[in-house]
Each structure stands twice: as C-alpha cells, then as structure tokens.
Amino acid sequence: MQFELSEALLDDILFSMEDQEGIFFIDTHEGIVVNEYDIEDFDDFEKDDGDRLISLPEWDSSDGFRLMEKFTTAFRNPLIRSELSQTLNQGRGVFRAFKDTISRHPEAEKLWFSFKEKEMKKEIIRWYNGLREEWGMEKIGPEPEETGDLVLEDFNFRDADGETADGIAAGMIAETASGETAGFISAIQIDNDLLINTLEIKPEYRGLGLGKTLLGHFLKKLESRKLEPEKFKSLDYNKIYMDLPVEYRDFSRALIREGFEEHTIRFSKT
C-alpha cells in the first residue's frame, strides 16, 4: 500500500487534481496515477484488492476559488489586484473571467501559475504526510524553495547613458521581452557624489520586484564603471545617495540590502 512520492508522481497528481471530470487514484503497485477506466484494464486486479488504490487529495472548484482569492489579496500591484478582485465578485463564469483577466498581464500570469503550483504541491505533501503517519513512517520535509524569480527572467536591462536629458551621469532601462520599456533608473553627479534621482516602474509592472532588481543591476554597472575604466567611461564619486519619498518607505529594505545607510530624514511644511 505504501508508495514513494517522486517529483514526477507529484506532478502527475497535481495535473489530475485539476481535472474536475475524472476520478483518479494512486496505483500503489506501480506508483502511478490511474483513472477509473484504467482499473478495468488491470489483468491482475481483483475487486477486493482494497489496498492497491488510494484516492487523490480532494480538490474541487471551491478550493480553486480560495486559491484565486489568496493570490489576489496578496498581489501588490494595485491596478491588477483591482481587476482581479472585480472578476472574483462577478459570480457565474468567475474562473473563465479570472483566466482572461490575468492573461492580459503576462508577468502577473507567470506569478499566478507559479503560486498555484507551489500551493497545490504543499497540499499534496500534507496529504502524503498524513498517509505516512498512518503507515508509521516519518513525515517528509517541505518541498524545496523556488530558485530565482521566474517573472524577472523575462526582463532585459540595458544601459541608457546618453539617451536622457543633460546632467544624467548614468542610466539603465528595464524592458520586457517584447522591447517595451517597463522601468528606468538614472543618477546625476553632484560635486563628488552620485544622486539616484529617478527610479520609476510603470504601474502595470509594479509589485513584481522589478524595482529592486533594476536597482541591483544599476549599482553593479556603476561599480564596474568605477573599477574598470578601460572598459567603461569612468565615474569619479565618493558616495551614492537616493532620496526616498515617504510613500515608498518600504523600499528602504531594498536599499539596506544593497549596502545603503540611512543618512537624512527630510521634513517639509507648506
């Protein structure tokens, strides 16, 4: 009755759980997923062989809806979150509406697929650990964490020196795979320091971690220009500064990770 939950079997279980039409089982003799029609073809299967088949984890439309709600609530881009929230409130046809809405935002759609797969795999592992407990075996550990951000792999980062107004010492553009500008960062030189005066991400691409990634690429570029003048036009500066508007105070964590220190708190009054 026992079986090993391999990565391939885990993927097959996940795929079968999403099929709301079929009835599926684990064939513990073979360690594979089978449906009700496969059972009829088992040459050596007897009706009283009750230990051979184990039903898959329960998963229905209400579980799928809760997953969409969880994803929407946590999504940080307010424009896309608002669109998704409206689709979840429309009632009939909500699954098709959700699919159509998120497909209009390819980067968010990749996040959704990654989120859904991760959540469903966690559910499968909980189910499998319940079985292992019945078998008197130790539970397996959590699934490995994802490596990297799948969404950000679709963005390209290129230098933008000379493409902006006078006074810009260095700049970088983030582009989608289709060449559309998604974000921009630039710095100007003031005396012996650099001031990052622009870090802008288009509204439809916010909440994906693109700003932090663009900042990291830009800082590496500045370091290369300073340390390898034979390859780059050198920049002579002592420190790099960035003024952070109060509404973006959460971004300070990204700056601290890049080695920035809090320097000034500015107050204003009209």
C-alpha positions as CSV (number, residue, x, y, z in Angstrom):
1,M,0.0,0.0,0.0
2,Q,3.0,2.3,0.5
3,F,4.5,4.3,-2.3
4,E,7.2,6.9,-2.8
5,L,6.2,10.4,-3.8
6,S,8.7,11.2,-6.5
7,E,8.8,14.6,-8.3
8,A,7.2,13.0,-11.4
9,L,4.4,11.4,-9.4
10,L,3.8,14.7,-7.6
11,D,3.4,16.5,-10.9
12,D,1.0,13.8,-12.2
13,I,-1.1,14.1,-9.0
14,L,-1.2,17.9,-9.4
15,F,-2.3,17.6,-13.0
16,S,-5.0,15.1,-12.2
17,M,-6.4,17.1,-9.3
18,E,-7.2,20.0,-11.7
19,D,-9.2,17.6,-13.9
20,Q,-12.7,18.0,-12.4
21,E,-14.2,15.5,-14.7
22,G,-12.2,12.3,-14.0
23,I,-11.8,10.1,-10.9
24,F,-8.2,9.3,-10.2
25,F,-6.2,7.0,-7.8
26,I,-2.7,6.1,-6.9
27,D,-1.9,2.6,-8.0
28,T,0.4,1.7,-5.2
29,H,1.7,-1.4,-7.0
30,E,3.1,0.7,-9.9
31,G,3.4,4.0,-8.1
32,I,1.5,5.9,-10.8
33,V,-1.8,7.8,-11.2
34,V,-4.6,5.9,-12.8
35,N,-8.2,6.7,-13.6
36,E,-11.4,4.7,-13.2
37,Y,-11.1,3.4,-16.8
38,D,-7.5,2.2,-16.3
39,I,-8.7,0.0,-13.5
40,E,-11.0,-2.0,-15.8
41,D,-7.9,-3.0,-17.8
42,F,-5.9,-4.4,-14.9
43,D,-5.3,-8.0,-15.7
44,D,-4.3,-8.9,-12.1
45,F,-6.7,-6.6,-10.3
46,E,-9.4,-8.1,-8.1
47,K,-12.3,-6.1,-6.7
48,D,-11.4,-7.0,-3.1
49,D,-7.8,-5.7,-3.6
50,G,-8.7,-2.6,-1.5
51,D,-5.1,-1.8,-0.5
52,R,-3.9,-1.2,-4.1
53,L,-5.7,2.0,-4.8
54,I,-5.6,5.3,-2.9
55,S,-7.8,8.2,-3.8
56,L,-6.0,11.5,-4.6
57,P,-6.3,14.6,-2.3
58,E,-9.8,16.2,-2.5
59,W,-9.7,19.3,-4.7
60,D,-12.8,21.0,-6.1
61,S,-13.9,24.3,-7.5
62,S,-14.2,25.9,-4.0
63,D,-10.6,25.1,-3.4
64,G,-9.6,26.7,-6.7
65,F,-11.6,29.8,-5.9
66,R,-10.0,30.2,-2.5
67,L,-6.6,29.9,-4.2
68,M,-7.5,32.8,-6.6
69,E,-8.7,34.8,-3.6
70,K,-5.5,34.3,-1.7
71,F,-3.4,35.2,-4.7
72,T,-5.4,38.3,-5.5
73,T,-5.4,39.6,-1.9
74,A,-1.6,39.3,-1.6
75,F,-0.9,40.7,-5.1
76,R,1.0,44.0,-4.6
77,N,0.2,45.8,-7.9
78,P,-3.0,47.8,-7.1
79,L,-4.2,48.1,-10.7
80,I,-4.0,44.3,-11.4
81,R,-5.3,43.5,-7.9
82,S,-8.4,45.7,-8.5
83,E,-9.1,44.0,-11.9
84,L,-8.8,40.5,-10.4
85,S,-11.0,41.5,-7.4
86,Q,-13.7,42.6,-9.8
87,T,-13.7,39.3,-11.6
88,L,-13.9,37.3,-8.3
89,N,-17.1,39.2,-7.4
90,Q,-18.9,38.6,-10.7
91,G,-20.3,35.2,-9.7
92,R,-21.1,33.0,-12.7
93,G,-18.2,32.3,-15.0
94,V,-15.6,33.5,-12.5
95,F,-12.9,31.0,-13.4
96,R,-13.0,32.0,-17.1
97,A,-13.1,35.7,-16.2
98,F,-10.1,35.3,-13.9
99,K,-8.2,33.4,-16.6
100,D,-9.0,36.0,-19.2
101,T,-8.1,38.9,-16.9
102,I,-4.8,37.7,-15.8
103,S,-3.8,36.6,-19.3
104,R,-3.8,40.3,-20.2
105,H,-0.8,40.7,-17.8
106,P,1.8,38.1,-18.8
107,E,4.2,38.8,-15.9
108,A,1.3,38.5,-13.4
109,E,0.1,35.4,-15.1
110,K,3.5,33.7,-14.6
111,L,3.3,34.6,-10.9
112,W,-0.1,33.1,-10.7
113,F,1.0,29.8,-12.3
114,S,4.0,29.6,-10.0
115,F,1.9,30.5,-7.0
116,K,-0.8,27.9,-7.8
117,E,1.7,25.1,-8.4
118,K,3.5,25.8,-5.2
119,E,0.3,25.9,-3.1
120,M,-1.1,22.8,-4.7
121,K,2.2,20.9,-4.1
122,K,2.1,21.9,-0.5
123,E,-1.4,20.5,-0.2
124,I,-0.2,17.2,-1.8
125,I,2.7,16.9,0.6
126,R,0.3,17.5,3.5
127,W,-1.9,14.7,2.2
128,Y,1.1,12.4,1.7
129,N,2.4,13.0,5.1
130,G,-1.0,12.1,6.5
131,L,-0.6,8.7,4.8
132,R,3.0,8.3,6.1
133,E,1.7,8.9,9.6
134,E,-0.8,6.1,9.1
135,W,2.0,3.8,7.9
136,G,4.1,4.6,11.0
137,M,6.7,6.5,8.9
138,E,8.4,9.9,9.4
139,K,7.0,12.8,7.5
140,I,8.9,14.1,4.6
141,G,10.2,17.7,4.7
142,P,8.7,20.7,2.8
143,E,9.2,21.0,-0.9
144,P,12.4,22.8,-2.0
145,E,12.0,26.6,-2.2
146,E,11.9,28.0,-5.7
147,T,15.2,29.3,-7.1
148,G,15.0,32.7,-8.5
149,D,12.1,34.8,-9.7
150,L,10.6,33.3,-12.9
151,V,8.9,36.6,-13.8
152,L,12.1,38.7,-13.7
153,E,13.8,36.4,-16.1
154,D,11.7,37.9,-18.9
155,F,13.0,41.4,-18.4
156,N,16.1,42.8,-20.1
157,F,18.3,45.5,-18.6
158,R,20.3,47.8,-20.8
159,D,22.4,51.0,-20.4
160,A,20.7,54.3,-21.2
161,D,23.7,56.6,-21.0
162,G,23.3,59.5,-23.4
163,E,19.6,58.8,-24.0
164,T,18.4,61.2,-21.3
165,A,18.5,64.9,-20.5
166,D,21.7,66.8,-19.8
167,G,23.1,66.1,-16.4
168,I,22.5,62.4,-16.3
169,A,25.7,60.6,-15.4
170,A,24.4,57.1,-15.8
171,G,21.1,55.4,-16.6
172,M,19.5,52.0,-17.2
173,I,16.3,50.8,-18.7
174,A,14.3,47.6,-17.9
175,E,12.5,46.2,-20.9
176,T,10.0,43.4,-21.4
177,A,10.8,40.5,-23.8
178,S,8.9,42.4,-26.5
179,G,11.0,45.5,-26.1
180,E,8.5,47.6,-24.2
181,T,10.0,49.9,-21.5
182,A,8.9,48.7,-18.1
183,G,11.2,50.8,-15.8
184,F,14.0,53.3,-15.7
185,I,16.7,54.4,-13.3
186,S,19.2,57.2,-13.5
187,A,21.8,59.1,-11.5
188,I,23.3,62.6,-11.6
189,Q,26.7,63.7,-10.3
190,I,26.6,66.4,-7.6
191,D,30.1,67.5,-6.6
192,N,31.9,64.3,-5.5
193,D,28.7,62.2,-5.1
194,L,26.1,60.5,-7.2
195,L,22.4,61.0,-6.6
196,I,19.9,58.4,-7.9
197,N,17.3,60.9,-9.0
198,T,15.0,58.6,-10.8
199,L,13.7,55.1,-10.2
200,E,10.4,54.6,-12.0
201,I,8.4,51.5,-12.7
202,K,5.4,51.6,-14.9
203,P,2.2,51.0,-12.9
204,E,1.4,47.7,-14.7
205,Y,4.8,46.3,-13.7
206,R,4.8,47.3,-10.1
207,G,4.6,44.7,-7.3
208,L,6.8,42.2,-9.2
209,G,10.1,43.1,-7.6
210,L,11.3,44.8,-10.7
211,G,12.4,48.0,-8.9
212,K,14.7,46.1,-6.6
213,T,16.1,44.1,-9.4
214,L,16.7,47.2,-11.6
215,L,18.5,48.9,-8.7
216,G,20.8,45.9,-8.2
217,H,21.7,45.8,-11.9
218,F,22.3,49.6,-11.9
219,L,24.6,49.5,-8.9
220,K,26.7,46.7,-10.4
221,K,27.0,48.8,-13.5
222,L,28.2,51.8,-11.5
223,E,30.7,49.7,-9.7
224,S,32.1,48.3,-13.0
225,R,32.4,51.8,-14.4
226,K,34.4,52.9,-11.4
227,L,36.6,49.8,-11.2
228,E,37.2,49.1,-14.9
229,P,37.8,52.5,-16.6
230,E,39.4,50.7,-19.5
231,K,36.0,49.2,-20.4
232,F,33.7,52.0,-19.3
233,K,33.6,55.7,-19.1
234,S,34.7,56.2,-15.5
235,L,32.7,57.9,-12.9
236,D,34.5,59.6,-10.0
237,Y,32.4,59.7,-6.9
238,N,32.6,59.1,-3.2
239,K,29.1,58.0,-2.2
240,I,25.8,57.2,-3.8
241,Y,22.6,58.8,-2.4
242,M,18.9,58.3,-3.1
243,D,16.1,60.3,-1.7
244,L,13.1,58.1,-0.8
245,P,9.6,59.6,-0.8
246,V,7.7,58.8,2.3
247,E,5.0,56.8,0.4
248,Y,7.8,54.4,-0.7
249,R,9.4,53.9,2.7
250,D,9.1,50.1,2.4
251,F,11.7,50.3,-0.4
252,S,14.3,51.2,2.3
253,R,14.7,47.5,2.9
254,A,15.9,47.0,-0.6
255,L,18.4,49.9,-0.2
256,I,19.7,48.5,3.1
257,R,20.3,45.1,1.4
258,E,22.4,46.9,-1.2
259,G,24.6,48.4,1.5
260,F,22.9,51.9,1.8
261,E,22.7,53.5,5.2
262,E,20.1,56.0,6.4
263,H,21.5,59.4,6.0
264,T,18.9,62.1,6.3
265,I,15.2,62.4,7.3
266,R,13.6,65.4,5.5
267,F,10.6,67.2,6.8
268,S,8.6,69.8,4.9
269,K,5.7,72.2,5.6
270,T,3.6,74.4,3.3
